[in-house]
Amino acid sequence: MTAKTIKIAGIDLELHDIGQGAPVLWLHGGQGFNPKHAFVDLIAAKRRLIVPSHPGFGSSGLPDWVDSVDDIAHVHLELLDKLDLRCLDVVGHSIGGWIAAEMATKSPERIRRLVMIGPVGVKVGSPDKLDIPDVFAMSQDDASKLLFHDPVKMKVDQTKLTDDELTIMFRNRETLALLVWEPWMHNPKLMRRLHRAAMPALFIRGASDGLVSDAYMSQYAKLLPNARTHTIPAAGHAPQLEQPEKLASAVLDFLEK
């Protein structure tokens, strides 16, 4: 694995590059990226995994002009230019799925296959109700019950984290709020553009996901011309953490077709 900082659109972007083989762009969710998680090695055993920390996450810079998911999609498309990656597979988790969807509507020719894990980004329900629960309006324990199949097992002991790790954790949360607050967890224009994302697409959801419901994901997938869905049991919003082997297997099986 290599980790470095690369200058993209004037932003110091943290970039992880792991494994060998056909490249996969992994777009992390709101909790950021940790290369020590088991799913990373499982996927990197067969593919080259390229993981940028989005602006404002990890140690990546956050200029004043970046304040939307749409902005980040443009940054990552420029990253692909910098790395001379003309066509590759893209996997996005949660807000990373939203970023991947935005990229797929802007430059569909750049993405061979698309995987979206517990994605957000569109509004499919009634205007008077939230499609995605407001995690910022509840306690961490209540949010964890929505995020994980087994919240006790997945609980992070913050007393054992270093100062740097704590700083990144809270910085990630602050940036997430900036990006998704208004309108909540979606771009009103995205659903009108998703017909352009005609590449083969796979939507993955943990069966116990309390944020992204089965109905939401199914309606989201129908907005893309060539998408199907897959559910992973005994997993919540981050199946790559609770069921890394099953998640890696589903992703690799789809990408290798």
N, C-alpha and C positions, 0 to 999 in steps of 0.2 A: 504494500500500500504506500502511496505517496500522498502527502497533503501539502498544498502550496497556496499562495495567494496570487491571483491573476487579476489584471486590470481590465475591467469591462465597462464601457460607457462611463469611464471616470470613477468607477466603484472598485474598491479593493474587495474582490470576491474570494472567499475561502472555497477551495476545490479539493475534493478527495478523488483519487483515481486508484481503483482496486481491481486486481485480476487481469485476465487476458481473454481474448476472443472477441466476438462481435460486440460492439459497444451498446450499452444500455444507459440512458440518462435517467437517474433516479431523482425524483423531486419530492423532498421530505414534507411531512406535515408540520403542524403548528408547534410540536415539541422539539423540532430540530432533528439533527442527524447525529447518531452515535455509532462510529465504525466498529465498536466492540459488540454490538448486538449480533446474535447468532445468524440471522437471516443474511447478513452481509456476506459472510464467508460462503454460505450455501449458494448464493447467486454468483458470487465472484469466482467460484470453482469452475464455472462454465462460461461466464461472460465477463467482459470488461465493464465494471460498474463506475460510472462517472457521476459524482454527487456534488453539486454546488450547494453551499449554504445560501439560501435566499438573502437578498439585502436586508439587513437588520437582524438576521439570525446567525447563531454561531459567532464567528469573528468577522463576518462580512460587514462592510460599511453600509450606512444608510443615509444617502444624501436627501436633502429636503424635497427634491422633486419626485422621489419614489414614495407614493402613498396609496397605491392600488395594486391588485393582483395583475391587472392589465400591464402596468409598468414592468412588473417582474417578468412577465411573459416575454416582453421585448428584450429585457436584459439577457434572458437565457437563450433567446434566438441569436443574439449577438455573440454569446458564448459559443454556440455551435459554429458560427462563422470563424471565430478565433481559433477553435480547435480543428477547423476544416472537416467537420462532420456534416455531410450533405444529406444523409438519410440514415436514420437509426431508430431503434425501439425506445419508447419512452414509458416510464412507470411513475405514476404520481399517487401519493397518499394524502387523503383529506384535502387540505388547502393546496397541496402539491398536485392533486388530481385536477383541481380547478385551474391551476397554472397550466397544466398539461393540456387541458381542454382549450384554453385560450390560445396556446401555441398551435394546436391542431387546426383551429379555425383560421389563423393568420397565414400559416405556411404548411398546409397539409402534405405537400410533397416532401417535407423534411422528415416525416414520421412514418416508418414502415408499419409498425404495430403499436397499439396504445393500450396500456393497462391502467385502470383507475381504481384505487383501493379506498373504499369509504369516501368517495369524492363529494365535495360540496361545490357550489358555484352557480346553481340555477334556482329559480323559484317555480315550483310546480303545484303548490297547494293554494288554498284560498288566501286572499290578501290580508285578512284579519287575523291570521295565525302564522306563527313561525314554522317553517319546515324543519329547521335545525334548532334545538333547544339553546337558550342563552346560557352558556357555561360560565360567563362572567358574572351572572346574577345569582350564582349558587355557591355553596361552600365547596372546597376541594374534595371533601369526602363524597358529597352528592355528585359532583362532576365525575369522579372516578367510577361511580356506580354505572354511569352512562358509557364511560369510555372502555371499561374492561369487563370481560366475562368473570374474572376472579380479581376484584379490586384489592383484596387483602394481599394476595400473592404479588401483585404488580406495584404495590405501594413503595414509594421511594423514601428512604430515610434521609431527610435533608441534613441531619446533623453529621452525616458521614461524607457529605459533599465538600469539595474544596471551595474556596472563595471564588475561584474562576468558574467553576461549574455552577455555582449559585448565580453568579452574575449572568451567565449565558441563559440559564433557566428563566430568570425574570425578564431578561432582554427579549427572549423569544416570545414570551407572553405579551409583553408590551407591544412588540411589532405586530403580532397576530391581531391584537385589538385594533391597531391603526388600520390594518388592511381590510378587516371584515365587518367593521362596526356599522357603517352606513353606506349602502343598504346592507342589512344583516346577511352575511354569508352568501351573497350572490351578486352577479352582474346582470341587471335586467335585460341587457342586450345579448348576452351569451346564447340563450336558447334559440334566438333567431339566426344564429350563425353556425350552430352545430351541424347542420346538414352538410357543411363543407368538410367535416371530419369523416371522410368515407373510408378511411383505412380500417382493417380489422381491429376491433376494440373489445376488451374484456373488462367488465365491471365486477369487482370482488367486494364482498361484504362479510364481516364477521356476524354470525347468527345472533350474537348478543349485543350488537351495536345499538346503543341507546341514542346516538346522535343521528346517524343515517339509517332511516327505516327501510325496510324491504320495499315498501310502496314507493318511497322517494327514489331509491336507486333504480327500480324498474322503469319509472317514468323518465328518469334522466337518460337511461340507456336507449329508450325509444326515440330520443331526439337525434341519435346518431344512426346513419343508414346501415351500418354493418357491425352492430354491437350485440354481445350476449352477456349473461350474468352468471356469477358463480358464488356460492355461499360456503364459508368455512365454519364448521361447528366449533363450539367451545372457544370462541374468540369474540372480542368486542370490536371497537373502532380501529384498533391497531393489530390486526391478525398477524402481522410480521413479527410482533413481539410475543404474543401468546401462543401462536402456532407457527413458528418459523419454518419448520419442515414442510407443512402443508401449504403454506403461502408460497414458499420458494418453488415447490413442485408445480403448483398451479400456474405461476408466472412463467417458469421455464418451459413447461409443456406448451403453453400458448405461444410463446415467442419463438420456439424452435419449429413450429409448423411451417 
